[in-house]
C-alpha cells in the first residue's frame, strides 16, 4: 500500500507532468526522482516512509544522524525543485492553461504536505541544520549543472559514439519492402512471444536464438549495426545453459517451472548465470551495443533474465549482481549523457526503461514489481510515443498522454528501495543519472543546448 510520503510523491509527479513548459516539467520531474531516492532510503534504513512514524522510526532504528540530515535535505531539495518549477510556471509563463495551473497547484500542495510531514523529524534534527544542508546541496547540484554546460562532460561519449560505435538510433521497424522483410518481422514477434510464454526450456532457448538471428538480419537490412553478428553470438551462450540445466534436471525437455525444484547447487548457479547475462546484455542494447541491435529486442532482455536467471538461478544472480550492476549503470549514464540529442532521444528513453527494469530484476524482492512496470513501459513506449505525437495538438490530450507515465513513479520507488538494500552506491548513481536524463531532455529542437547534451556533428 502507498504510505503518506509515497502518495505525496505521486501527487507532486502528477502535477509536474501536467505543466506545459518542457523546462519546468523537466525540473519538476528531476526533483521527483531525487525525492523518490530520499523516500526509498528512509523506507530501507529507518523502516518507514510515513510522516506519522518517521521521527519515531529514526529514533528506534538508531539511524546515523548524518544520514538522517543528508536524506532529509535531499528530500527537501528534490521537492523544492518541483515546487520552484510550479511557482515559476505560475509567475513567468504568460500563456497558462487550466491544465498547467492545476499541475502547479498539485505540486505546491504536495510540497506543503512534505514540509508538514517532516516537521517532527526536523524538530529532532534541528531546523537550522536541515536548512543549511539543503542549501549547500542545492547549490552544489546547480553548480554541477552549470559546469557540465560549460565544459561538456560528455565529450568522451561523443568520441566513442562517433568513432567506435554507430551513433544513429536503430529503426523501430525494418523496411517492409518485400515479403522476406515481413517474414522476418513475424518471426521476431513469434519468437518474442515464445521467449515470454513457452513453458519448455528447449522452446525458450530456441526462440532466443531465432530472435537474435532475425534481429541481426533486420539491422543489416536497414543498413545499420555491425557486419559481425554480435547479438547471435551473445545469444548462443544460452546453449551451454540449456544443455547443463537439461542434464541436471534429468529430463530431455524440462519445463522452466520444474527447474525451480531442480537439484541445482550454488556453484552451478554461479557458473551458469554469466552466460544468461551475456545474452540479456545483447538483447538490451545498452551501451556499447546501443547501435547494433534493433529497438524491438530491448524488453526481451528482461524476459530472459526473469525466466532463466531470477527464477531458477537466484543465488547465482545474487552472486554476480555487483558485477552486472555497473554494466547496467554505464548504459544509464550513456543514456543520460546523450538524451539531449533530439535524433536519439526516444532510443535513450527506451534504454533507461530497460536498464531500470534489469536493476529491479537483479535486486529482487519488491524490485521485481517495479521491474515489471518498467518492462511493460519499454514495450508500450515505442508505439505509444508515436500515437502521442498525433495528440499533441490539444493541450488536454497532450497532458493526458504525459500522465500515463505516472505509474512509473511507483515502479521507481520499488526498484530504488530494492536496490538500496544490496548496492547503495550504484543505486544512488543510477537515480542521479535518471534525474540528469530528465533534466537534459527538457529542450526542444529549437532550444539551446542543455547540460549533458552532446553535439554529434562531425
HELIX and SHEET records of a PDB file:
HELIX    1   1 UNK A    4  UNK A   18  1                                  15    
HELIX    2   2 UNK A   22  UNK A   45  1                                  24    
HELIX    3   3 UNK A   54  UNK A   60  1                                   7    
HELIX    4   4 UNK A   65  UNK A   92  1                                  28    
HELIX    5   5 UNK A   98  UNK A  117  1                                  20    
HELIX    6   6 UNK A  119  UNK A  125  1                                   7    
HELIX    7   7 UNK A  127  UNK A  151  1                                  25    
HELIX    8   8 UNK A  155  UNK A  163  1                                   9    
HELIX    9   9 UNK A  179  UNK A  197  1                                  19    
HELIX   10  10 UNK A  201  UNK A  221  1                                  21    
HELIX   11  11 UNK A  230  UNK A  235  1                                   6    
HELIX   12  12 UNK A  238  UNK A  249  1                                  12    
HELIX   13  13 UNK A  258  UNK A  261  5                                   4    
HELIX   14  14 UNK A  266  UNK A  284  1                                  19    
HELIX   15  15 UNK A  295  UNK A  297  5                                   3    
HELIX   16  16 UNK A  298  UNK A  305  1                                   8    
HELIX   17  17 UNK A  306  UNK A  310  3                                   5    
HELIX   18  18 UNK A  314  UNK A  338  1                                  25    
HELIX   19  19 UNK A  342  UNK A  344  5                                   3    
HELIX   20  20 UNK A  345  UNK A  363  1                                  19    
HELIX   21  21 UNK A  367  UNK A  389  1                                  23    
HELIX   22  22 UNK A  395  UNK A  403  1                                   9    
HELIX   23  23 UNK A  407  UNK A  420  1                                  14    
HELIX   24  24 UNK A  424  UNK A  440  1                                  17    
END                                                                             
